[in-house]
Amino acid sequence: MPRGGVEVDLDLSGLVRLLDRTDDALGEAAQGAAKGIAKQWQQESRDHAPVDKGFLRRQISQKLDRGTGSNVSIEMSSNTYRKDFNYSYYQHEVKKRKYLDTTAEENREAWRNQIRSRLIVAAKKEGW
């Protein structure tokens, strides 16, 4: 150290612990929000699905992929086969009844705000 200089020691262990806790809390918040969104998406897609005998609505399923931390993805699918005919594909792609897409488009902003709010609450609980 040069003569007349200043030496500063910083203990960042508290900050590191806070960051670790925050990462876990944000991951849990993101996964909780995604679970609610998946449930809502599935229900509203069923409401938008065309009705013949109701089989199409019952076949709408959700898959929540929980990655590490706050990495979460939601997959909504509809596969209805009868006698080697994919009725879901026919309704969605041929008839252009995009019941899965419609629900997502209608709720995109609300879901974004829901995730954002849950992340903010989780971060505040951790001291941010």
N, C-alpha and C positions, 0 to 999 in steps of 0.2 A: 504494500500500500504506500502511495506517495506520502511524503511528509506533510503533515497538516491536513490530511484527508479525513474523511468520515467513514466509518464502517457501520452498516446497518444490518442487523440480523432480524429476519422475519420468521415467525412461526406460523406457517400456513396449514398446519394440521387440522385446525378447526374448520377452515374453509374447505379443505379436501373432504372432511367428514360430512359437511353440509352438502357439498356437491354429490357425494355418493348417496346420501339419504334422499336428496331431491330427485336424482335419476330414478331411484326405486319408486318414489311417490308419483312421479310423472308417468312412469310406466303403468302403475296400477290405475291411475286416473284415466289414461288413454284406453286401457283395456276395458275398464268399466263403462266408459262412454261408448266404445265400439259395440259392446254387448247390447246395450240399450238401443243403439241405432240399428243393429242387425235385426233385433226383434221387431222394431217399428217398421223397418223396410219390408220384412217378410209379411207382416200383417197387412200393410197398405198395398203391397203388390197383390196379395190375395183379393183385396177389395177391388183392385183395378182389372184383375184377370177376367177374361170373358167367361161367361157361365154357359155351360151346356148341361153337364151332369154334375159339375162340381169337382170332378176328378183333377182337372188342371190346377185348381186352387190348392188342393191338398198336396200336390206334388212340388210346390215351391219350397225350396229348402235353403238354409243358410249355412255358411261355414265361416267360422271366425278363426283366423290364423294368428295366434299370439306368438310374435317373434320375441326377440330380446328387448328389454327396456320398453320404450314406447312405440316400438314397431308392431303395428297391428293392421291386418287387412281383413276385409269382409267380402265374401263371395256369395252372391245370390244366384240360384239356378232353378230352372224349371225343365224337367224332362219327363214327358208323359208319352209313353209308347203304347200303341194298341195295334196289334197285328202288323208289326214292323213299320208302323207309321208314327213318326214323331209329331204328335199333335201340338206340343209346345213350340217346336220349331215352326210349324205351319202357322200358328197364330202370331208368333212374334216376328218372323221374317217375311212370310208371304202375305199375310193379312195386315201386317204392320201394326199390330196391337202390342205395342212395346210396354207392357204392364210392369216389367221390372225396371226399365229405364225411366218411365214416367214418374214413378215414385221417387227414384233417386234425384231426378232433375227438380221435382217439386220441393224436395227437402234439403237440397245441397247446402244452402246458406244456413238454414236452421241447424243442421248437423254440424257444420263448421263452427258455428257459435257455441253449440253445446260442448264440443270437444275443447274449444278455447277456454270456456268458462271453467270446466272441470280442471284443466291444466293450471289455470290461474289460482283456483282455490287450493289445489294441491301444493303449488309453489309457496303460497302464502303460509300454509300450515307448517311448512318446513323452514320458515323464517325469511323468505324473500319479500 
